[in-house]
Amino acid sequence: MNHKKTLILGMCCFGLYGCDSSNDSKTLAEQFIYDPATQVIEDDQHTSVFISALNMNGLDTGKIKNISFHIKTKNGNFAKPVSATYDWSYLSNNGLFNATNNSVQVPIFGLYSDYLNELTIDIQYIDDSIYSFPKAIPAATYVDSAGIYDNVSISIKPTATPSYSYFYLKGQLKTPIIMDIDGEVRWDAGIKRNSNPSIFINNTFWTGNFKGAATAIDTLSLYGKTGFLNVSGTRMGSDSYFHHNIDPGKNGVLIELDGTTDGVLKIESFLSEIDESGNVIKEWDLGKIFSEYMVQEGDDPSNFVRNGVDWFHMNAATYDPADDTLLVSSRENFVVKLDYNTGKIIWLLGDETKHWYSYPSLQKLALSLSSGQVPIGQHAVSITKEGKLMLFNNGLKSFNHPSGTPAGIDLATSQTAIFDIDSQNKTGQMIWSFDDGIYSDICSSIYQDQLSDQGDFLINYAAADDRTRVVIQGINKEKQKLFEFTYPSPTPCATSWNAIQIPLENIHFQ
């Protein structure tokens, strides 16, 4: 019996890890014998110059914990290296491991175009030891099929690394485009489509179908894998479709749908929250919420809530965990805060020279702002790291108000602003704002980096210079410009209607 055990152990010595008795004191990485020059081959199956893959052969896959890659930043640039880690379970469960020939395909994305990219590949073993080796991947010159994104104008270059290094542009020309803070495009899947209603979730872009198949969401991974899911359980009918944005919710994501419900056409006034499988968690009909409240308070809502008309124009929404509420942007009227569970209106913040303020029931809900400019035609409501309301204050009056009613005022320039609001007392104040003298009357956004203590901002002026140009700025809390890029916009909001940070320096596929 003892002889048999010894024989088995002896046979196990043959293979990748050798038979040296000193192996007992070596880590798995130290025992690994490998020739990356011959056993790691680039297998570029994607048409995008930013996406490739490495086929790795001869691995003892039973001992691997994960495989990661890091793309070295260009000399003189400030974006952190693109970095991604694939857990072994992800590789094996997503068709990236071929058990027949014992090879692993490791997707690579975020390459510099027209450049010999220097990569480091790390194989981490179950004992947490790491085997590293370099690999060079050449990438061809990027030629944008839309004729826009390969010709950025850089007006301010970074002199240091902000709290974020990457962001994506959502527009009407293509699936989202990822740029770095040096002005380099680092990802374009090359698919032409409207990506306004998009969000990055679980390392995948979700893009709602814009005026097409009912409630379909296209999915697109960072290495080009496509898929789709359908929204299930919505009160909206088969004619429904996405518009504007997809935003973070309480338990899933918030989506905005147009369509018919209960035989009535709802235009940009209906909000749903769905889970990661597309199942509806909860829905809010803003027309019904406002009508019922106004009638209860003795007002006639018929000339305010107008089904079949874009009376509300919802363009963004977000969840506030501080008090379990929703903040919804009505471009035509105000920002409204709703109780998440009941839909009860808590307060309104907007231009009081508009039509909505003529109703006593709505006047009762208006915040008293002690300082700063109220939102006018705002976009991109969000919650800052400090729990405050932030938005892009475009400054454009209403354009779908009833005939003969006031449209409100216009601002000379657009602002970005943060508000501190006391919901109980219905008071508030602007505690931070930035005005660069640019007027961007529609679309546009400001978002804060949520993954660092520094929390730098990203501003997207989507409709600058009479809606012909996009201006993209990074700024910090002290209002210093960290970088600034511009692109032409062939039609209003086409190039980039919103822009938001993306952690391409720390992607983990689990």
MARKOLVO-83184 format. One record per atom (N, C-alpha, C): residue in three letters; x, y, z. Coordinates in steps of 0.05 Angstrom, whole numbers, plus 5000, padded with zeros to 4 digits. Example, Ala and Ser with C-alpha at 12.3 -4.5 7.8 and 13.67 -1.06 7.14 Angstrom:
BEGIN
ALA526448865156 ALA524649105156 ALA526449345156 SER525749555142 SER527349795143 SER525850015157 
END
This chain:
BEGIN
MET501749765000 MET500050005000 MET501750255000 ASN503850265017 ASN505550495018 ASN506950534991 HIS507850304978 HIS509150324953 HIS507350454932 LYS504750374933 LYS502850484913 LYS502550784916 LYS502450884941 LYS502151174946 LYS504651314936 THR506951204940 THR509451324931 THR509451344901 LEU508551134888 LEU508551134859 LEU506651344847 ILE504351374859 ILE502451584850 ILE503651854854 LEU504851914877 LEU506052174882 LEU508252224862 GLY509852014856 GLY511952044837 GLY510952114809 MET508851984801 MET507752034775 MET506652324773 CYS505652424795 CYS504552704795 CYS506652904791 CYS509152834796 CYS511353024792 CYS511653104763 PHE510952924745 PHE511352984717 PHE509253184707 GLY509953384691 GLY508053584682 GLY509253864684 LEU507554054686 LEU508454334684 LEU510154414708 TYR509954294730 TYR511254384754 TYR513754234762 GLY514654044745 GLY517153914749 GLY517153714773 CYS519453594779 CYS519653384799 CYS521653454821 ASP522553704821 ASP524553784841 ASP523253764869 SER524653634888 SER523553604915 SER523353874928 SER524854074918 SER524654344930 SER522054484923 ASN520454354905 ASN517854474898 ASN516054504922 ASP516454344942 ASP514754364966 ASP514854634979 SER517154774975 SER517455034988 SER516955264968 LYS516355204943 LYS515855404922 LYS512855454919 THR512255704912 THR509555774905 THR508855644878 LEU506255634872 LEU505355534846 LEU506455694823 ALA506655964827 ALA507756134806 ALA510756074802 GLU512156014823 GLU515055954821 GLU515555684807 GLN513655504810 GLN513955244798 GLN513155244768 PHE511655454760 PHE510555454733 PHE512655494712 ILE512755324692 ILE514555344669 ILE512955414644 TYR513655644632 TYR511855734610 TYR513555904591 ASP512655894565 ASP513956054544 ASP511856234531 PRO511456474542 PRO509356654530 PRO509756714501 ALA512256704491 ALA512756764463 ALA511456564444 THR511256314453 THR510056104436 THR507356014446 GLN506756044471 GLN504255944483 GLN502156154487 VAL502756404480 VAL500756614482 VAL500656754455 ILE498456734441 ILE498156834413 ILE495857034412 GLU496257264400 GLU494057454397 GLU491957334378 ASP489457344386 ASP487257234370 ASP485157454367 ASP485657634349 ASP483957874346 ASP481457804329 GLN479257764342 GLN476757684328 GLN474857914325 HIS475458154335 HIS473658374334 HIS474658584314 THR472758714301 THR473458914281 THR474459174294 SER473759224319 SER474659464333 SER477659454338 VAL479059674333 VAL481859684338 VAL482459694368 PHE480459744384 PHE480859764413 PHE480459504428 ILE479559294414 ILE478859044426 ILE480458814413 SER481658644429 SER483158414418 SER482858184439 ALA484457984436 ALA484457754455 ALA487057604453 LEU487757464475 LEU490057294476 LEU489157004480 ASN490156824463 ASN489756544468 ASN492156434484 MET491656324507 MET493756224525 MET493455924527 ASN495555784519 ASN495555494519 ASN497355384540 GLY496955134547 GLY498754994565 GLY498555074594 LEU496255164603 LEU495955244631 LEU494755014648 ASP495555004672 ASP494354804691 ASP491954954703 THR489754934689 THR487355104695 THR486155034722 GLY486754804732 GLY485554734759 GLY486854884782 LYS489055024777 LYS490355164798 LYS490255474795 ILE488755564775 ILE488555854769 ILE486255984784 LYS486756204797 LYS484656364811 LYS483556574792 ASN485356714778 ASN484456924759 ASN486756994740 ILE486057124718 ILE487957234699 ILE487257524694 SER489257694694 SER488757984690 SER490758094670 PHE489958324659 PHE491758474641 PHE491858764650 HIS494058894644 HIS494459174649 HIS495759294624 ILE494659514614 ILE495759654591 ILE497259894600 LYS499859904594 LYS501560124603 LYS500660394591 THR500460594608 THR499760864598 THR502060974581 LYS501261114559 LYS503161244542 LYS504961434558 ASN507461454551 ASN509261644564 ASN508161924560 GLY508062074582 GLY507062344581 GLY504062374585 ASN502662154586 ASN499762154591 ASN499162104620 PHE496662164629 PHE495962154657 PHE493761954665 ALA492461834645 ALA490461634652 ALA491761394665 LYS490561284685 LYS491561044697 LYS491360814677 PRO493060614680 PRO492960384661 PRO490260244661 VAL489360184637 VAL486960014635 VAL487659744647 SER485959644664 SER486559394679 SER483959244682 ALA484058984677 ALA481758814681 ALA482558534691 THR480958424709 THR481458164721 THR479057974714 TYR479757734704 TYR477757534698 TYR478057304719 ASP476057274736 ASP476057034754 ASP475856784737 TRP477056564747 TRP477056324731 TRP474156224726 SER472456274746 SER469656194742 SER468356344719 TYR469056594716 TYR467956754694 TYR468956644667 LEU471556594665 LEU472656494640 LEU471456224632 SER471056054652 SER470055784646 SER467055784640 ASN465555984652 ASN462655984648 ASN461756154625 ASN463556294612 ASN462756474590 ASN464156404564 GLY464756154560 GLY465656054534 GLY468556144528 LEU470056224548 LEU472856314543 LEU474956104550 PHE474055864558 PHE475855644564 PHE475055414546 ASN477055314531 ASN476655084513 ASN477954844526 ALA476254674538 ALA477254444553 ALA478554234534 THR477754234508 THR478754044489 THR481754064485 ASN482654314482 ASN485554364478 ASN486854504501 ASN485254534523 ASN486254664547 ASN487354944543 SER485855104527 SER486655374521 SER484655574533 VAL485655804539 VAL483956014551 VAL484156264533 GLN481956384527 GLN481856634512 GLN481456864532 VAL483357044533 VAL483157274552 VAL482557524535 PRO480157634537 PRO479457874522 PRO481158114531 ILE481958274512 ILE483458524517 ILE481858754506 PHE481558964521 PHE480159204511 PHE481459454522 GLY480859684510 GLY482059934519 GLY484759984507 LEU485459864485 LEU487959904471 LEU488260184461 TYR490660294460 TYR491160534445 TYR491160474416 SER489860634399 SER489960594370 SER492560694359 ASP493260584335 ASP495660664321 ASP498060664340 TYR498460444354 TYR500460434376 TYR501160144382 LEU503660104390 LEU504459844400 LEU504059844430 ASN501859714439 ASN501059714467 ASN502759524483 GLU503759614506 GLU505359454524 GLU503559354546 LEU503159094548 LEU501458974568 LEU503058804587 THR501958784611 THR502958584631 THR500658394636 ILE501158134634 ILE499157934640 ILE499957804666 ASP498057784684 ASP498457654711 ASP496657414713 ILE497857184720 ILE496356944727 ILE496556904757 GLN494256924770 GLN494256884799 GLN493256604806 TYR494756464823 TYR494156194829 TYR492556174855 ILE491655934861 ILE489955894884 ILE491455944911 ASP494155944909 ASP495656014933 ASP496356314934 ASP495056464915 ASP495356764913 ASP498056844902 SER499756664894 SER502256744880 SER501556824852 ILE503256984840 ILE502657104813 ILE504957054794 TYR504356964771 TYR506256934749 TYR505757154729 SER507657324724 SER507357554706 SER509157534681 PHE508157644659 PHE509857664635 PHE508857894618 PRO510558014602 PRO509758224585 PRO508758124558 LYS507058284545 LYS506058214518 LYS505558474503 ALA506358494479 ALA505958734462 ALA503758674442 ILE501858854440 ILE499658824420 ILE499459084403 PRO499959054378 PRO499659294360 PRO496759334354 ALA495959594351 ALA493259664344 ALA493259854320 ALA491459814302 ALA491359974278 ALA490260254284 THR490360424264 THR489360694267 THR486260694269 TYR485260854287 TYR482360874291 TYR481161054269 VAL479260944255 VAL477761104235 VAL474861084243 ASP473661304252 ASP470961304262 ASP468961294239 SER467261094239 SER465261064217 SER463261294217 ALA462961434240 ALA461161664241 ALA462661924233 GLY465261914230 GLY466762144222 GLY466962364243 ILE466762284269 ILE466862484290 ILE469062434310 TYR468962194322 TYR470562144347 TYR473562104342 ASP474362084317 ASP477262054312 ASP478662334307 ASN477162544314 ASN478262814309 ASN477662994332 VAL478562934356 VAL478063094379 VAL479763344379 SER478763564390 SER480363804394 SER480863834423 ILE483463834431 ILE484263854459 ILE485064134465 SER483464274481 SER483964554488 SER485464574515 ILE485064384533 ILE486564384558 ILE487464094563 LYS490064054564 LYS491163784571 LYS491463764601 PRO491063524612 PRO491563484641 PRO494463514648 THR494963604672 THR497663614683 THR498063424706 ALA495863294713 ALA495863094735 ALA493562904730 THR493362694745 THR491162504742 THR488862584760 PRO486462644749 PRO484162694766 PRO483362444781 SER481162454796 SER480362224812 SER479261994794 TYR478662064769 TYR477861854749 TYR479561884725 SER479761674709 SER481461674685 SER479861624659 TYR477361534661 TYR475861454637 TYR472961544640 PHE471661594618 PHE468861654617 PHE467661574590 TYR464961534590 TYR463761464565 TYR461761664556 LEU461561704530 LEU459761894517 LEU457261734507 LYS454961834514 LYS452461724504 LYS451361914483 GLY450761814459 GLY449861994438 GLY447961854419 GLN447461984396 GLN445561884377 GLN446761744353 LEU449461734352 LEU450861634329 LEU451761344331 LYS452561264356 LYS453761004359 LYS453160904388 THR453960654392 THR453960554420 THR455960724435 PRO455960714462 PRO457660904477 PRO460560894469 ILE461861124470 ILE464661164464 ILE466161214490 ILE468361064495 ILE469861114519 ILE472361274512 MET472861484527 MET475161654524 MET476761654550 ASP479361724549 ASP480861764573 ASP481262064577 ILE482362134600 ILE482662414607 ILE484862554592 ASP486362404575 ASP488362524558 ASP487262584530 GLY484762534526 GLY483462584500 GLY483662364480 GLU484462124489 GLU484661894471 GLU482061734472 VAL480961664449 VAL478861464448 VAL480061194454 ARG478861044474 ARG479960794482 ARG477960554477 TRP475560624467 TRP473660404462 TRP471360504444 ASP470960364423 ASP468760414405 ASP468160144392 ALA465760034398 ALA465059774387 ALA464259784358 GLY463960034347 GLY463460064318 GLY460660004310 ILE458760014329 ILE455959964323 ILE454360224321 LYS453160274299 LYS451560524296 LYS448760484308 ARG448160654327 ARG445460644339 ARG445260884359 ASN442860944367 ASN442361154387 ASN442861034414 SER444861144429 SER445461044455 SER444861244477 ASN442961424472 ASN442161614493 ASN441361464519 PRO439461274517 PRO438561134541 PRO440460904547 SER442760964559 SER444760754565 SER445660774594 ILE446660554604 ILE447960544630 ILE450060314630 PHE452160354645 PHE454260144648 PHE453659994674 ILE453059744671 ILE452359584694 ILE453559304692 ASN454859214713 ASN456158944713 ASN458058914689 ASN459659114684 ASN461659114662 ASN460359084635 THR457859164632 THR456459144607 THR454859404602 PHE454759484577 PHE452959714570 PHE450159604564 TRP448259724578 TRP445459684572 TRP444459924556 THR443159884533 THR442160094517 THR439260034509 GLY437360204518 GLY434560164513 GLY433960224484 ASN432060074473 ASN431360114445 ASN429760374442 PHE430860544424 PHE429760814420 PHE427960814396 LYS425360814401 LYS423260814380 LYS423560584361 GLY423560344373 GLY423760104357 GLY422159884370 ALA423359644372 ALA422059414384 ALA421359484413 ALA419059394421 ALA417959474447 ALA419759384470 THR420559564487 THR421959524512 THR424259324510 ALA425759334488 ALA428159164486 ALA430659304495 ILE432359164509 ILE434959284518 ILE437159124505 ASP438859254490 ASP441259124478 ASP443459134499 THR444958914501 THR447258904520 THR449758874503 LEU451958994513 LEU454458994499 LEU456758994519 SER458258774520 SER460458754539 SER462858914529 LEU464758964547 LEU467159114539 LEU468858974519 TYR468558714516 TYR470058574495 TYR468358494471 GLY466058634469 GLY464458614444 GLY462258404444 LYS461858264465 LYS459758054466 LYS456958194467 THR455158124449 THR452558254448 THR450358064459 GLY448258184467 GLY445858034476 GLY443558224479 PHE441358134491 PHE439058304495 PHE437358184518 LEU435758364529 LEU433658274548 LEU431258444544 ASN428958354553 ASN426458504550 ASN425458584577 VAL424258814578 VAL422958904602 VAL420358744606 SER420058624629 SER417858454635 SER416158554658 GLY413558574654 GLY411758654676 GLY410958944676 THR411759104656 THR410959384656 THR408059424649 ARG406859634659 ARG404159704652 ARG403959834625 MET406259904614 MET406360024587 MET405559804566 GLY404359894545 GLY403459714524 GLY405659634504 SER404859484484 SER406859384464 SER407959604446 ASP406859844448 ASP407860064431 ASP410060224446 SER410860134470 SER412660294486 SER415560274477 TYR417060484483 TYR419860494476 TYR421360674495 PHE423960654495 PHE425660814513 PHE426061094503 HIS426461284521 HIS427261554514 HIS429261654535 HIS430761844529 HIS432661974548 HIS434561784562 ASN434161734588 ASN436361624604 ASN435661364617 ILE437761224626 ILE437461004646 ILE439261084669 ASP438161074693 ASP439461174717 ASP439560974739 PRO441261004759 PRO441360824782 PRO438860844799 GLY437760624807 GLY435360624824 GLY435960514852 LYS433860434866 LYS434060334893 LYS435060044893 ASN433759874877 ASN434459594875 ASN435259504847 GLY435259684828 GLY435859624801 GLY436559874786 VAL435459914762 VAL435860154747 VAL433160284740 LEU433160544737 LEU430760694730 LEU430760744700 ILE428560664687 ILE428260704659 ILE425860884652 GLU426061014630 GLU423961204622 GLU422661104596 LEU420061054596 LEU418660944573 LEU416461124564 ASP416161144538 ASP413761264526 ASP411961034516 GLY409361084516 GLY407560884506 GLY404760904517 THR403160714512 THR400360714520 THR399960534545 THR398560644564 THR397760494588 THR394860564594 ASP393360354599 ASP390460394605 ASP389060544582 GLY390060504557 GLY388760634534 GLY389560924531 VAL391461024546 VAL392161304545 VAL395161324538 LEU395761504519 LEU398561544511 LEU399961714532 LYS402161614542 LYS403761744562 LYS406461824549 ILE406962084548 ILE409462184535 ILE411262294556 GLU413562164560 GLU415662254578 GLU414762334606 SER412962164617 SER411962224644 SER411561964659 PHE412861744651 PHE412561484663 PHE415261374670 LEU415661284695 LEU418261184705 LEU417960904715 SER419860734709 SER419860454719 SER422560394731 GLU422560204750 GLU425060094760 GLU425059794753 ILE427259704741 ILE427559424733 ILE429959294747 ASP429859034750 ASP432258894761 ASP434158814739 GLU436158654745 GLU438258594726 GLU437358384705 SER434958284709 SER433858094689 SER431658234672 GLY431158484678 GLY429158634663 GLY426458634675 ASN426058504698 ASN423458494711 ASN422858754725 VAL420358854722 VAL419559094735 VAL419359064765 ILE420559244779 ILE420459244809 ILE418159424818 LYS418059664805 LYS416059864814 LYS415760064791 GLU413460194789 GLU412960394769 GLU411560634780 TRP412060864767 TRP410761124776 TRP409661264752 ASP407061314752 ASP405761474731 ASP405561754741 LEU407361934731 LEU407462204742 LEU404862364735 GLY403662304713 GLY401162434707 GLY398962364727 LYS398762114733 LYS396762024753 LYS397462134781 ILE399962134788 ILE400862234815 ILE400062534817 PHE400662694797 PHE400062974799 PHE397063034797 SER395662894780 SER392762934777 SER391362874803 GLU391962644815 GLU390562574840 GLU391162774862 TYR393662864865 TYR394363054885 TYR392963324881 MET392963424856 MET391763684851 MET388763684855 VAL387463464847 VAL384563444852 VAL383963434882 GLN385563284897 GLN385263274926 GLN385563544939 GLU387263714927 GLU387663984938 GLU385864194927 GLY383964104910 GLY381964294899 GLY382664434873 ASP384864344860 ASP385564454834 ASP384664274811 ASP384164394788 ASP383464244764 ASP386064204748 PRO387063954746 PRO389563894733 PRO389463874702 SER387063904690 SER386663844662 SER388364004643 ASN389164254651 ASN390864414634 ASN393764404642 PHE394464224661 PHE397164174669 PHE398063904660 VAL396763694671 VAL397263414662 VAL395563364637 ARG396963334614 ARG395563314588 ARG396663064574 ASN395162844577 ASN395962594564 ASN396062634533 GLY398062504522 GLY398562534493 GLY400162774486 VAL400962934506 VAL402663164502 VAL405063144520 ASP407363254511 ASP409863244527 ASP409763464548 TRP407963444567 TRP407563654588 TRP409663634610 PHE410963404613 PHE412763364636 PHE415663354626 HIS416263204605 HIS418863174593 HIS420963084613 MET420562834622 MET422462704641 MET425062644626 ASN427362734636 ASN429862684623 ASN431962554641 ALA431362514667 ALA433162384685 ALA431662334711 ALA432662134726 ALA431662074753 ALA433761934768 THR433661954795 THR435661804811 THR434461744838 TYR435561554851 TYR434661474878 TYR436361604899 ASP435061704920 ASP436361834943 ASP436161644967 PRO438361504974 PRO438161314996 PRO437861445024 ALA438461705026 ALA438361835052 ALA435561835063 ASP433461855046 ASP430761865056 ASP428861695040 ASP429861505024 ASP428261315008 ASP426361464990 THR427561634973 THR425961794954 THR427161784926 LEU425561884908 LEU426461924880 LEU426662214874 LEU428662294858 LEU428962564848 LEU428562534818 VAL426562674807 VAL425862644779 VAL426062924766 SER427362934743 SER427563184728 SER425363214708 SER423763414711 SER421763494691 SER422863744677 ARG423863704653 ARG425163924639 ARG423264164635 GLU420664104631 GLU418664304626 GLU417964464651 ASN418364354675 ASN417264474698 ASN419264514722 PHE420364284732 PHE421664304758 PHE423164034763 VAL424564024785 VAL425463774797 VAL423463704818 VAL422563454818 VAL420563364838 VAL421763134855 LYS421263144881 LYS422062934899 LYS419662774907 LEU419762514903 LEU417562334909 LEU418362124930 ASP416462054947 ASP416861824964 ASP416961574947 TYR419061414951 TYR419461184934 TYR417160984936 ASN416160934960 ASN414060724963 ASN411360824955 THR410561064963 THR407861154959 THR407561334935 GLY409761444924 GLY409461634902 GLY408561914911 LYS408361954937 LYS407462224946 LYS409462434939 ILE408462664930 ILE410162894923 ILE411063024948 ILE413763064952 ILE414863184976 ILE415463474971 TRP416763534949 TRP417263814942 TRP417863854913 LEU417764104904 LEU418364184876 LEU420464404877 LEU422264404858 LEU424264614856 LEU424564694826 GLY423764934820 GLY423865024792 GLY423165314789 ASP423065404764 ASP422465684758 ASP419565744764 GLU419165924783 GLU416465984792 GLU414966184774 THR416366274752 THR414866434732 THR413666264711 LYS413866004713 LYS412665824693 LYS409765764700 HIS408465624682 HIS405565554684 HIS404965404709 TRP406665214717 TRP406065034739 TRP405565184765 TYR406865414769 TYR406565564794 TYR403965714796 SER402365714776 SER399765844777 SER397665684793 TYR398365434800 TYR396565254815 TYR397265274844 PRO395265344861 PRO395865364890 PRO396865104902 SER395864874892 SER396764614903 SER399664574898 LEU400664664875 LEU403564624869 LEU405264844883 GLN404165074887 GLN405565284902 GLN406165184930 LYS404365034942 LYS404764934969 LYS407264754971 LEU407964624949 LEU410164434949 LEU412864564941 ALA412864814933 ALA415264944923 ALA417165004945 LEU419764934940 LEU421864994959 LEU422465294959 SER423165394983 SER424165664985 SER427165654984 LEU428265764963 LEU431165754959 LEU432466014969 SER434265994988 SER435366235001 SER437666354984 SER438966194968 SER441166294951 SER441366124926 GLY442266254905 GLY442766114880 GLY440466114861 GLN440966014837 GLN439066014815 GLN437465754815 VAL434865774813 VAL433165534811 VAL433665384785 PRO433265124784 PRO433564984758 PRO431565074737 ILE432565094713 ILE430865164690 ILE431664984667 GLY429864804659 GLY430464624637 GLY432764434643 GLN433064354668 GLN435364204678 GLN435463914667 HIS437963804669 HIS438463524662 HIS440263394683 ALA440463124681 ALA442462974696 ALA442363014726 VAL439962974738 VAL439862984768 VAL441362744779 SER442862794801 SER444362584814 SER444862654843 ILE445862464858 ILE446562514886 ILE449562514889 THR450662724901 THR453562744905 THR454462554927 LYS457062534930 LYS458262364951 LYS457362464979 GLU456762714981 GLU455862835007 GLU452762815010 GLY451462694991 GLY448562654993 GLY446862894984 LYS448063074968 LYS446563314959 LYS445663274930 LEU443663434923 LEU442563434896 LEU444363584877 MET445263464855 MET446863594835 MET445463564808 LEU445763774791 LEU444463774765 LEU445863964746 PHE445263934720 PHE446164124700 PHE443764314695 ASN444264574701 ASN442164774698 ASN442364904670 ASN440864804651 ASN441164894623 ASN440365184620 GLY438065264631 GLY437165544629 GLY435365594605 LEU433865394596 LEU431965434574 LEU429165404584 LYS427465604577 LYS424665604585 LYS423165374574 SER420665344582 SER418965124572 SER418265164543 PHE417764944529 PHE416764974501 PHE414364794496 ASN413264664516 ASN410764514512 ASN408664604532 HIS408764844542 HIS406764954560 HIS404165014544 PRO401865014558 PRO399365074544 PRO399365354532 SER398065384510 SER397865644497 SER396665854516 GLY397966084516 GLY397066304533 GLY398066294561 THR399766094568 THR400866074595 THR403866154594 PRO404966234617 PRO407766324617 PRO409766094613 ALA411866144597 ALA413965944592 ALA416265964611 GLY416466184626 GLY418666214644 GLY420866374631 ILE423166384644 ILE425366554635 ILE427566384623 ASP429366514608 ASP431866394598 ASP434166504613 LEU436266344616 LEU438866444627 LEU440766504604 ALA442666674609 ALA444666754589 ALA446766534585 THR447366394607 THR449366174606 THR448265944623 SER449365704618 SER448565474633 SER450465434657 GLN449265324678 GLN450765284703 GLN450664984711 THR452564904727 THR452364654741 THR452064724770 ALA450464574785 ALA449864664812 ALA449364424831 ILE449964484857 ILE449364294879 ILE447664444899 PHE445564304908 PHE443664424927 PHE443564264953 ASP443464414975 ASP442964295001 ASP440064355009 ILE438464145012 ILE435564185015 ILE434564065041 ASP432964215055 ASP431564125080 ASP428764055072 SER428163795067 SER425563715057 SER423363775077 GLN423863745103 GLN421863775123 GLN420864065123 ASN422664255121 ASN421964535122 ASN421564665095 LYS422064495074 LYS421764585046 LYS423464835041 THR425964825049 THR427865035044 THR430364925031 GLY431965095019 GLY434364995007 GLY436265224999 GLN438665154992 GLN440565354982 GLN442565224963 MET443465384944 MET445565284926 MET448165314941 ILE449665094944 ILE452165094960 ILE454665074942 TRP454265024916 TRP456465014897 TRP455365044869 SER456765194853 SER455965224825 SER458465284808 PHE458165234782 PHE460365294763 PHE459165394738 ASP459965624729 ASP458965744705 ASP461365834688 ASP461765704665 ASP464065764648 ASP463365944625 GLY461066064626 GLY460266244605 GLY459266104580 ILE458665844582 ILE457765694558 ILE454765654561 TYR453365694539 TYR450465644539 TYR449965384524 SER448865184538 SER448164924527 SER445264874535 ASP443364954518 ASP440564984526 ASP439164714529 ILE440064504516 ILE438764244518 ILE440764024524 CYS439863784530 CYS441563554536 CYS443563634558 SER446063524557 SER448263604575 SER448063464602 SER450363474617 SER450463334643 SER452863424660 ILE452663374686 ILE454863374704 ILE454563134722 TYR456862984726 TYR456862764745 TYR459462764761 GLN459262674785 GLN461562664803 GLN462662374804 ASP465262354805 ASP466462094809 ASP465761994837 GLN464461764839 GLN463461654864 GLN465361454876 LEU467561394863 LEU469361174872 LEU471861264886 SER472061524891 SER474461624905 SER473661844924 ASP475261894944 ASP474662104963 ASP474862384950 GLN476662404930 GLN477062654917 GLN474562754902 GLY473262574888 GLY470662624876 GLY470662854855 ASP472362834835 ASP472363044814 ASP469963014796 PHE469363234782 PHE466863254766 PHE467563224736 LEU465463134721 LEU465663124692 LEU463163274681 ILE463763474664 ILE461563634652 ILE461463584622 ASN459063564612 ASN458663524583 ASN456663734573 TYR457763944560 TYR456064144547 TYR455264034520 ALA452963914517 ALA452263764493 ALA451363944470 ALA450564184476 ALA449364354455 ALA450564634456 ALA453264654458 ALA454564904458 ALA454665024429 ASP455165284428 ASP455365424402 ASP452965374385 ASP450565444395 ASP448065414380 ASP447665124372 ARG448264934390 ARG447764654387 ARG449464524365 THR451864634360 THR453564524339 THR456064394350 ARG456564414376 ARG459164324387 ARG458764204415 VAL460364004422 VAL460363884448 VAL462963974462 VAL462664074487 VAL465064134504 VAL465063954528 ILE467263814532 ILE467563624554 ILE469663724572 GLN468963754598 GLN470863864617 GLN471063684642 GLY473463664652 GLY473863564679 GLY474463794698 ILE473163814720 ILE473764014740 ILE473763894768 ASN475064034786 ASN475063944814 ASN473164114831 LYS473064054857 LYS471264204874 LYS472064504877 GLU474564554871 GLU475564834873 GLU475064974846 LYS473764844827 LYS472964954801 LYS475264994782 GLN477464854787 GLN479764854769 GLN479164664746 LYS479764744722 LYS479464574699 LYS481764374697 LEU481164124696 LEU483163904695 LEU483763824666 PHE481763844649 PHE482163794620 PHE479763914606 GLU479963944579 GLU477764044563 GLU478063944534 PHE476063814524 PHE476063714496 PHE473463824482 THR473663834456 THR471263904441 THR470963724417 TYR468463694409 TYR467763544384 TYR465563694370 PRO465463674343 PRO463063784329 PRO460663604334 SER458363714332 SER455863564334 SER454163624310 PRO453963434291 PRO452563484266 PRO449663554269 THR448263444289 THR445563524296 THR445463544326 PRO443563694337 PRO443563744366 PRO443663484383 CYS445663474401 CYS445963254420 CYS446862994407 ALA447562994382 ALA448262754368 ALA450862634378 THR452862794381 THR455562694388 THR455662584417 SER454462734436 SER454462644464 SER452362804479 TRP450162674486 TRP448162814500 TRP448662814531 ASN450062614540 ASN450962584568 ASN453762454568 ALA455262494589 ALA457862354593 ALA458162284622 ILE459262054628 ILE459461964656 ILE461961794659 GLN463061804683 GLN465561654689 GLN465161354688 ILE467361214681 ILE467260924680 ILE469960814690 PRO470060624708 PRO472560534721 PRO474160334704 LEU475060424681 LEU476560244664 LEU479260154675 GLU480060294695 GLU482660224708 GLU482260004729 ASN479859904733 ASN479359714754 ASN476859544748 ILE476959394726 ILE474659224718 ILE475058944728 HIS472958824740 HIS473158564751 HIS470858394741 PHE471458184725 PHE469458004715 PHE469257764734 GLN467057744747 GLN466657534768 GLN464557324760 
END
